[in-house]
Amino acid sequence: MSGKSLKSWFALVFAVAIALVWSLLGKYYLFYQPILPLSATNTEIDDWLADIFWLNNIISLVLGFLLLGFWIFKAYNKQFIRAELVLAKRFTWWLSALFHFFACLLIFFGTSYFLGWLDEGRYIEFWLWYPGCLLLDTLLIFWLPSALATPRSLRNIPPLAIKLRKFYGG
């Protein structure tokens, strides 16, 4: 394993660790403390965390890591010679990122609706704040690791990957 490849794997582990800390601790404390302005009571916040938050959080993590693994696996096993073929993979990367965000958003609204959290009697602040958290999920779970650790000829496909790699020396 070359030094550059080893550095990419360390960057991947570091980026995944950041995503896990955000998803399992940071996002949880935004709602649990609550740092975000919520008019719900502590009991309602606890109920929402138990009913909606953890389910959607795990779905977001699993889906994001599956898409990331698929992307890195494909990049690791493909070697492109022509630039047109590499640039065509940009669509695949964007499709994966957008799929993560919108699939998680749809699942969030679906579970909120079917579990009764979108009724008139419930607080809607949760579903006003959580989509922003899903955007950060997509950035931290899919974009950051793929920008830091995509190998070989697809390493410059994720947006700002070149600048991030120069920043950490990869």
C-alpha positions, 0 to 999 in steps of 0.5 A: 500500500503506497503512502498516498493510498494509506493517507486516503484511507486515514482521511476516510476513517477520519471523515467517517468518524466526523460523520458518526460524531455529528449523527450520533451526538451532535444532531441528537444534542441539537434537539435534546438540549434543545439548542434549537428553538423548540416550543415542545415540552421535554416529554414531547421532545423525548417522544419525538426522539424515540419515535422519529429521530433515531429511526431516521438517523440510522436510516440516514447513516446506513444509506449514506455509508452504503452509497459511499461504499458503492462510490469508493468501490466503483472508483477503486475498481475502475481505471479510466483513460479518457477524460470524458468517461471520468466526467460522465461519472460526475452525474453518478456522484451527484445522483448518489448525493441527491438520492441520499438527501431526498430519500432520507427526507421522504422517509422522514416525512413518511414516518412523521406522517404515519406516526402522527407527528404531522397532525395539527396537535403536534409541533411542526418545529421538528420537521422544519429543523430536521431537513437542515440536519439531513443536508448536513448528513449528506455533506458529512456522511457522503460528500466529505468522505468521498471528497477526501478518499475517492481513489484513482481517476475519480478522485477529483469528481466530488465538488471541492475535492481538489481543494480539500486534498491540498488542504490536508496534503492528500 
